Amino acid sequence: MQAHRYSCVAKNDSNSNSQQLDPIERSSEVLFGLIMVLTFTGSLRITGADHDSVRTMLLAALGCNLAWGIIDAVMYLMAVLSERSHNLLLLRQVRTASPEEGRRLISDAMSIDLAEVITEKEVEAVRHRFTELPEPARHARLHFHDYRAAAGVFLLVFLSTFPVVLPFLFISRPGLALRVSNLVAIVMLFLTGYAYGSYAGRRPLRVGLWMVLIGVGMVALTVALGG
């Protein structure tokens, strides 16, 4: 839910499609939602799984993921606005700086990987392009596609709750429902890791298995600490 999770905010504002979450960010949102709901289903094994505790767990899990989905969406919008404001500031600084200072500002703003491969001539071309742009807006603003992406963040966190809690709605035996719920969660963790690995160019099967281990470990730590 931290602002730095949203790398998409640095993309070009003129292209609304660029504001959609990439597969890594979507995987992170699903993982976050799964961990949240698993802390509730995992507590049933400790407190005992009777009808009242199951109902309480379902309401708590849905309410918690609803709240955190809203918080995550708001944090996304704050990250977009912050990054956009920073980009406007950089543009103004480059336009008013000397050529040498402008190149330094642009180089400092690049990622380390990009700075290692881009040449001084290319940096100067970017600086020159900055000076030719129209006068920038005075203040950064949010657009419709930003709110649409924030709604996507909310839905990813909130809807990831349902596959894990559905067994408790359709299976009358709490113990069996808990085992099926855990199996569903493991499958979802694996698929999330598989998608993450495919996008990142890693071995999807291995990343999927690691995601299961990491997710289970984080849930166990959260429950152990009273979360």
Secondary structure, 3 states (H helix, E strand, C coil): CCHHHCHHHHCCCCCHHHHCCCHHHHHHHHHHHHHHHHHHHHHHHHHCCCHHHHHHHHHHHHHHHHHHHHHHHHHHHHHHHHHHHHHHHHHHHHHHCCHHHHHHHHHHHCCHHHHHHCCHHHHHHHHHHHHHCCCCCCCCCCCHHHHHHHHHHHHHHHHCCHHHHHHHHHCCCHHHHHHHHHHHHHHHHHHHHHHHHHHHCCCHHHHHHHHHHHHHHHHHHHHHCCC
